[in-house]
Amino acid sequence: MDSHFFAYMYRMRFIERWSLMRNVVRENVAEHSFHVALLTHVLCTIANEVFGKQVPTDKAVSIALFHDVTEVFTGDIPTPVKHHNPDILANFREIEQMAAGRLLQMIPEPLRTVYEPLIDGKKVDVDYAIYVKAADLLDAYLKCVTELSAGNREFGVAKKQLEQSIQRLDMPEVDYFLRHMAPSLEKTLDELSD
């Protein structure tokens, strides 16, 4: 039997994000997953190297790569829609679980135990899943920064809401990133070259 799992993974590039908003720079789920993996890596590295923690970076980055894979079936449901009320969110989480189950069934049996904790959100270790969540929020925040820097005011409210969500995380790793690394993302190429 052929496995269609990676054929679906490659289709993440067709799922657009931020569909309810006017975008200067379009983004798809594959790009977002890559950025979340990069940000997860740097947050874990900051945790380990700056704050002396022992976060399993490789595991966290692997989870980040797969954190939105169910969207190949569900599409990217905008946050305001998902979080409109608790019933919608609960129903969406159930749909995500069904999509995860469908994807897992596509993986050949000898590989399934490796991919199951990456795809099934209920089996993710909470201790380092917070780094993926923080990276996910940071990526959305950086998208807002990019859009605002390009003159697109459409992302102003989203940026403020994301700043509040990021502050609620109360993670020194995130604060370090925002203080030392994030400001560069608001610069032009010429400004970066100086």
N, C-alpha and C positions, 0 to 999 in steps of 0.2 A: 504494500500500500504506500502510495506517495504521501509525503507530509507537506501540507500547504502552509505550515506555520510561518516560514520565512517569506513566502510570497505575500502573506498578509502583513508581516512586519515592514516590508518594503513599500506597502501601500500607505504607510503613515505619512509619507510625503504628499499625499493627495488630500489629507484632512487639514483644512484651513482653521487657524485659530483666530480669535477676536472677530468673529463673523458679524457681530452686531455693531461694530464700530468701523468708522472710516480709517483706513490704514495708509500711511505713507510707505511703510515697508511691510510687505506681506510676510506672514510666517506660517509654517506648517508644523504638524505635530512631530515629525522627524527632527526638524531643526530645534524645536523646543526641547525634545528629549536629549539631544546632544548638549544643548546649553545647560540643562538641569544636571546632566552628568558632570560637565565641567565645573559647575558651581558646587555640586556635592563634593567633588574631589578637593576643591580649594577650601571649602568649609571644614572638611575632615582634616586636611593638612594643617590648617590654622589651629584646629582643636588640639592636634597632636604635637605640633612643633612650637606653637606659641603658648598654649595653655596646659601643656603636659598631660593631656588626656590620652586614652588608648582606644580611639575609635577605629573600627575595622574599615578602612577606606575602601578597599576593593569590594567588599560586600555592599557597602552603601552605594558606590558608583554603579554596581551591577543593578541594584534595585532602581536607581535613577534612570538607567537606560530603558527600563521596561515599565516605568511608572504610569504611562498613559497608553499602553498597548491596546487596552480594551476599546479605545476610541476608533479602531479600525471597523468596529461594528456599531458603536454608539454615536460616532462623530464627536466633535468637541462641543459639549453643551456649555454655553456661557455661564459664568458664575452667578450673575443675577437671576438667571432662570433656575439653576440648580438649587440655589439657596433662597428662593422666593418664599417657600414655606417648608416645614419639616416633612410633610407627606411627599412632596415632590422629591426632596433629597433622599428620603428613605426608598422611594420607588426607583430613583436613579441608581442608588447603591445596589439594589437588588438586580437591576439590569446589568450593571457592571460585573457583578458576581457571575451572572449567566454568561456574559461575554468572556470572562476569564475562563470559565469552565469549558466553553466551546474551543477557545484557543488551546487550552491544555490537552484536550482530546486530539488535537492535530499533531502534537509532539510525539515522536516515537517513544514507546514505553521505556527503553533504556535511558533516555534523556530526561524524562518527565520529572524525576525527583530533583533535578538541578534547576529546572525552569519553574516548577510550581511555586517555590517561595518568592520568585521574582515577579510572578504574574498575579498570584492570588493575594490580594491585599490583606486578607485575614491572617495570612501566615508570615507576614513581614515582622521582623524583630523591631519592636518599638524603640529600643535604645538607639538605633541609628537611623530609623525611619524619619526621625525629627530633622536630620540633616537633609534628607531628600525633600521634606516638606518646606524647610527653610529655603533650599535652592529653588524649588518651584515658585515660591513667593518672590524670591529675588529676581528670577528670570522675568516674571510678570512686571515687577517694578522696573527693571532695566528696559523692558519693552516700552513702558510708559515714558521713561527718561528719553529714550531714542526718539519716540514719536514727538514728544514735547520739544526736544532739541531741533527737530525738523519743522517746527512751527505748527504742529497738529495739536490744537487745544482739546481735541476730542478725548484725550487721555488724562486730562487734569484731575478729574474726580477720582478716576481709578487709581492714579498715583497716590493721592491722599489716603484712600482706603487701604491700599497696599502698605503704605508707610505705617499705618495703625496696626495692621496685622503683623507686620514684621516686628514692631516694637513689643507687641504682646508675646512674641516668642521668647524675648528676654535672653538672647543667646550672645555671649561675648564674641563668638566667632563671626556672627553676622555683623555686629557692630564694627569689628576689626576690618572686615571686607568693605563695608560701606565707607569707612574712614580712609582706608589706604588704597583701595583698588577701584571702587565704583566711580569715583569722580572722573577717571580717564574716559569712561564711556560717554561722557557728555562733550568730549572734545572732537574737533575735526581732525582729519588726517594731518593737515599742516600743523595744528597745535600739538599733536602727538609727536611729530618729527622734530620739534624745537628742543 
